[in-house]
Structure formats: C-alpha cells, structure tokens
Amino acid sequence: MKKSILTTVVSCLLATIAFAQAPQTFSYQTVVRDNNWQVLANQSIGVKVAIIEDVASGTTVYEEEHTATTNDIGLINLAIGGGTVAQGLFSNIDWGNHSYFMKIAVDVSGGSTYVVMGTTQLRSVPYALFAETSNNAGPQGIQGVAGNDGADGTNGTNGVDGNDGATGLTGVQGIQGATGNDGTNGTNGIDGAAGATGAIGLTGNTGAAGTNGINGTNGVDGAVGATGATGTNGANGLDGAVGATGIQGVAGATGNPGTNGLNGAVGTTGAQGAIGLTGNTGAAGTNGIDGAVGLTGANGVDGYTPMFGVDYNNGANGLDGAVGATGAQGLVGNSIWQQDSLNNISYNNGNVNIGSTVIDSSAALTISSQTQGVMLPSMNKIERDSIDSPTTGLLIFQNDGTAGFYFYNGNEWTMIGGGITEFDPTLIYTTDGF
C-alpha cells in the first residue's frame, strides 16, 4: 500500500558561511510519517525539490532529485543544491533580487513516481548565500590626520597607556570580486542537533492545488450517537403516474391431454319407436333378360314299327335350358322416398314430422315427444376422429374421455356445454335449453 508523507520541518534551512566563500547548498530536514501518523523508519524514499521564483505558482528556475534513507525516528537530511540536477543551475539563482519558494514532492517507495506534498516560501536563511562576499574586506581607508607631538617631558615612569584614538571612517566598499569557482563538496559533517523551531513566517500565497493524496486508511468508527428525536413526518408526495401496462406474457404451452376416463356403463335400450307408415309400392322392376334357350335334346330313338299291332313308347324329352340371370332392381316408383343401388334412402321434398302433425315450415325435421328423445350416434374419441371428411355442423355423442355432445366446426370437434360422467346420447331440448 502506498503511504502518504507528512513532513515536519525541524531544522528548516541552514546555511553555513566558512572561510572566504559560502557553500552553494543549504540544509533541509524533515520527519517522514505515513497517513496514520506513524514514523517511516529506516526506509528509502525519493524526494524532488523545485525552487520557484517570485510566487508559489511561478517559474521553476531550479529542480533536483534526492534518494535518502530515513533514520530510526524517520528523519532525513538533504543538502539543497547538492542533489541530482533535473533543471537549471543552483549557482544562477539570483537570491538578492527575488523572493523564492520551495516545492517538495515525495515517492515513499524510493522511486521517481512523485506526489507533491506542498510549497513553502524561503525566508532569510538561504540568503546567507547572497552574503558570501561580506567577509571580503574593501580597500584600506584613508589614514587619519596625525595629531601634534606633545612637548617632551621628563622621562618618568611610563604612564598608563592613553585611550585609543577615534577609528577612522570606513573606506568605500570595494567592487565585488568575481565569484570564484565552486569548491569540491566537502564530506557531509555530522548532523547537528535540531535547532529550536523558528517563528512561523508570514503565510505565502496559496499555491496551485496539489494532486490529491492517496486516501488514508479509514479510522475506527466512532461510537454511535444517541438517536435523535424523530422529525415530523413530511407531507406525502403526489402519487406517481400509473405505469404503462406491461406486455402480455407469452401463453404457456398446452398441457398434455389427460388420461381417458373409463367407459361408462351402456345405457338401457330405449323403447321401440312406433313403426313408420308403409311407403307406396314401388313400380315394378324391369323384366330381366330372358335366359338363353337351352339346347335341344337329342331325338329319342325311333320306336320300332309296331309289329303285329304292338305300339312302342316315344323317346324321353331333352333337358330344359338354364334360367337366365335376374335383371337389376328397378328404381323405387313414384314415392318421394328414394332408394339407390347402395341402399341409401333420401327424401327430397317437403317437411318430415314425427310425433306431431303441426308443420314448422322452417324445420326440415320436427320430432315431438314428452317422453322420449333423439338417439344420436354414440362413439368413442378414436372412432369420432376416424370419421372421413366430417361436414361442418356434424353432431355426435362421444362416450369416453370428456364425454358429451360434440359438433364439427369446420376445423375441429367442439364440445357443447360441459362434460358429463353418465353416458346418455339422448339429446333433449327443454324450455331452458339443452
């Protein structure tokens, strides 16, 4: 997990002037902590330092990188100006004529993926670099006027030394000498004890917003506070508009046909209906073709001439010829009931009434009874479905499965009313219907 860096400047900027020239570095110390405020001890980190001119968001005039290892208390010491240069020359910074800001960026994994931690204004300490010429004395000032010699006195005991004369005026500041070549960086001295924290300088201009740091680990949840008093219920909002009706779901698959129920007992045979009137006698059929005439039998042997008055018998008659085949049945005579050669009987004129003499001109067949019904063909489902090309309106009684009266609607067999369990193919119409 990446760690955030929290730095505390304990000895912010230290510049040292030694001998005739100030070193071209200044010190920077900080303690590195993670986002839980724990010290990152003995860990290698990467640091990038940028020097910015005039304002915190101004131009970067110098930039360098450091790799440092924290000590047991998380402290690192950097010599600003002594790192790996990434931009500019440290010696070209014009400390005397500009104000400067220092921006610090850190990679706690020791690499170069830096996260900017903040920008702060440099105060007085680095400007010791500007004062590096202050130890170079100017030209000798003009000699003051000598005082008059006093009268020679008697040589006596040496008196107390007189007071020093007034110091002559300081000579004019000499021209600043050319900057000498940078000396070789000396070995870093032992880190001095951390000095007391200086007074906080004036707050500099707000720098540009830095990149958001990685979110720290969530702290332990605080104890749940006491439940506040329940607020007054707000007014109920207006009911939302009724949503559109959903699309009709797909019809479920048709279930498998149920097992056919057992066939019911055969109903009692109804009483024999009254015998219908005998129809008119049909016309006599056409006579059949006469059979072929049989062959003439051979003549019998002639009897002998009677002799002496005796008369002998004649020969036997020949056999009769075979009877010819019976001719086809002639059509039924003039009766309105017609029967064809397949014994189909049809009626093609008028109305037929059974049990009544009242003619209903709209009914081809009228059956009237208060004690009997009409017996329709009774069959099982297999026999019903075996009827060849049933005509629309054909009516039967099915006596198995879902028993009842069925009619053919032109496409399939359709049941009239609900199913029944008692098998009775008698159809009775009451004043309430079937």
C-alpha positions, 0 to 999 in steps of 0.5 A: 500500500502506498503511504502518504508523507507528512513532513515536519520541518525541524531544522528548516534551512541552514546555511553555513558561511566558512572561510572566504566563500559560502557553500552553494547548498543549504540544509533541509530536514524533515520527519517522514510519517505515513497517513496514520501518523506513524514514523517511516523508519529506516526506509528509502524514499525519493524526494524532488525539490523545485525552487520557484521564483517570485510566487508559489505558482511561478517559474521553476528556475531550479529542480533536483532529485534526492534518494535518502534513507530515513533514520530510526525516528524517520528523519532525513537530511538533504543538502539543497543544491547538492542533489541530482540536477533535473533543471537549471543551475543552483549557482544562477539563482539570483537570491538578492533580487527575488523572493523564492519558494520551495516545492517538495514532492515525495515517492515513499517507495524510493522511486521517481513516481512523485506526489507533491506534498506542498510549497513553502516560501524561503525566508532569510536563511538561504540568503546567507548565500547572497552574503558570501562576499561580506567577509571580503574586506574593501580597500584600506581607508584613508589614514587619519590626520596625525595629531601634534607631538606633545612637548617632551617631558621628563622621562618618568615612569611610563604612564598608563597607556592613553585611550585609543584614538577615534577609528577612522571612517570606513573606506568605500566598499570595494567592487565585488570580486568575481565569484570564484569557482565552486569548491569540491563538496566537502564530506557531509559533517555530522548532523547537528542537533535540531535547532529550536523551531523558528517563528512561523513566517508570514503565510505565502500565497496559496499555491496551485492545488496539489494532486490529491493524496492517496486516501488514508486508511479509514479510522475506527468508527466512532461510537454511535450517537444517541438517536435523535428525536424523530422529525415530523413526518413530511407531507406525502408526495403526489402519487406517481403516474400509473405505469404503462401496462406491461406486455402480455406474457407469452401463453404457456404451452398446452398441457398434455391431454389427460388420461381417458376416463373409463367407459361408462356403463351402456345405457338401457335400450330405449323403447321401440319407436312406433313403426313408420307408415308403409311407403307406396309400392314401388313400380315394378322392376324391369323384366330381366333378360330372358335366359338363353334357350337351352339346347335341344335334346337329342331325338329319342330313338325311333320306336320300332314299327309296331309289329303285329299291332304292338305300339312302342313308347316315344323317346324321353324329352331333352333337358330344359335350358338354364334360367337366365340371370335376374335383371337389376332392381328397378328404381323405387316408383313414384314415392318421394322416398328414394332408394339407390343401388347402395341402399341409401334412402333420401327424401327430397321434398317437403317437411318430415314430422314425427310425433306431431302433425303441426308443420314448422315450415322452417324445420326440415325435421320436427320430432315431438315427444314428452317422453322420449328423445333423439338417439344420436350416434354414440362413439368413442374419441378414436372412432369420432376422429376416424370419421372421413371428411366430417361436414361442418355442423356434424353432431355426435355423442362421444362416450369416453374421455370428456364425454358429451355432445360434440359438433364439427366446426369446420376445423375441429370437434367442439364440445357443447356445454360441459362434460358429463360422467353418465353416458346418455346420447339422448339429446333433449331440448327443454324450455331452458335449453339443452 
